């Protein structure tokens, strides 16, 4: 579905400090919002894992200045995709991981998992701010059901 010119039916943004607890807080916030939006269970489960991995990458690997936050933006379109974006102040884009890393590898499993679970994902420099946006999308998130409100 091409949603570039359509308006989302649900949109929310969360901001978190860069800390070890941030990935679990982001997953919990997403899970609560997905329930309000009536996102299908299997999409919620996959997207929640991806939220945790993308936020963990931003916290662990981001070389952002002290005090910078990690932002999580969630957007859903009626009968369309759910999009998760994680924004941080680090300029370095992650490497694309297309094969499961070897057991002794020190990293790469998180982005491999995102690639395996999401229908699409990418990373790009932010246009009007320092840092990057790493996003993933899940098709058919709400399967024609109504999209509810937002938590915040």
C-alpha positions in Angstrom: 0.0 0.0 0.0 1.3 3.4 -0.9 0.5 5.6 2.1 2.9 8.5 1.3 0.0 10.8 0.4 -2.6 9.6 2.8 -3.3 10.8 6.4 -2.6 8.4 9.2 -5.5 7.3 11.4 -3.4 7.1 14.5 -0.1 8.6 15.4 1.9 9.0 18.7 5.4 9.9 19.7 7.2 8.8 22.9 10.5 10.3 24.2 12.8 8.4 26.5 16.1 9.1 28.1 19.1 7.0 27.0 19.2 4.4 29.7 19.2 0.6 30.1 15.6 0.7 31.0 14.5 2.5 27.9 13.9 -0.5 25.6 11.5 -2.1 28.1 9.7 1.2 28.7 9.4 1.7 24.9 8.0 -1.9 24.4 5.4 -1.3 27.2 4.4 2.0 25.8 4.0 0.6 22.3 2.1 -2.4 23.5 -0.4 -0.2 25.3 -0.9 2.0 22.3 -1.2 -1.0 19.9 -4.1 -2.3 22.1 -5.9 1.0 21.8 -5.4 1.0 18.1 -6.6 -2.6 17.9 -3.5 -3.7 16.1 -3.7 -7.5 15.3 -1.9 -9.6 18.0 0.6 -11.1 15.7 1.6 -7.7 14.4 1.8 -6.3 17.9 4.1 -9.1 19.0 6.5 -8.7 16.0 6.4 -4.9 16.2 7.1 -4.9 20.0 10.2 -7.0 19.5 11.3 -4.6 16.8 10.7 -1.5 19.0 12.9 -3.1 21.7 15.7 -3.9 19.2 15.7 -0.5 17.5 15.6 1.4 20.8 18.3 -0.8 22.3 20.5 -0.1 19.3 19.9 3.7 19.8 20.7 3.4 23.5 23.8 1.1 23.2 25.3 2.1 19.9 24.3 5.7 19.5 27.2 8.1 20.0 24.8 10.9 20.9 25.7 13.6 23.4 24.7 13.2 27.0 21.1 14.4 27.6 19.8 13.5 24.1 16.6 11.5 24.0 15.5 8.5 22.0 12.2 9.2 20.2 9.8 6.5 19.1 7.1 7.5 16.7 4.3 5.1 15.8 1.9 5.6 12.9 -1.0 3.4 11.7 -3.1 3.7 8.6 -6.6 2.3 8.4 -6.4 -1.0 6.4 -2.8 -0.3 6.0 0.6 -0.6 7.6 1.9 0.2 11.1 5.1 2.2 11.0 7.6 2.4 13.8 10.3 5.0 13.7 13.2 5.3 16.2 15.1 8.6 16.1 18.3 9.4 17.8 21.0 12.0 17.6 23.8 9.7 16.2 24.7 10.4 12.6 26.0 6.9 11.8 23.6 4.7 9.9 23.5 1.0 10.9 24.8 -1.7 8.5 22.2 -3.8 6.8 22.2 -7.3 8.1 20.7 -9.9 5.6 21.9 -13.1 7.2 21.8 -14.3 10.8 25.2 -13.6 12.3 27.4 -16.4 13.5 27.0 -17.4 17.2 30.3 -15.9 18.1 29.5 -12.5 16.4 29.3 -9.6 18.8 26.3 -7.9 17.1 23.9 -7.8 14.2 21.2 -10.0 15.5 18.8 -7.2 16.4 18.7 -5.7 12.9 18.6 -9.2 11.4 15.5 -9.8 13.6 13.9 -6.5 12.5 14.5 -7.5 8.8 13.0 -11.0 9.5 9.9 -9.7 11.3 9.0 -6.5 9.5 7.7 -6.2 5.9 10.1 -3.3 5.3 12.8 -1.4 7.2 15.4 1.2 6.5 17.6 3.8 8.1 18.1 7.4 6.9 19.6 10.6 8.0 17.1 13.1 9.4 16.4 16.1 7.2 15.9 18.9 9.6 17.8 17.7 12.7 21.0 15.9 13.7 20.9 12.1 13.8 19.1 9.4 12.1 15.7 7.6 11.8 15.5 3.8 11.7 12.1 2.6 10.7 10.1 -0.6 10.0 6.6 -1.3 8.7 4.1 -4.1 9.2 1.4 -4.5 6.6 -2.3 -5.1 7.5 -1.8 -4.0 11.1 -5.5 -3.4 11.9 -7.2 -5.7 9.4 -10.0 -3.3 8.7 -10.9 -2.7 12.4 -11.3 0.8 13.8 -8.3 2.6 15.1 -8.8 3.9 18.7 -7.2 6.8 20.5 -3.8 7.6 21.8 -2.0 7.3 25.2 0.4 9.9 26.1 
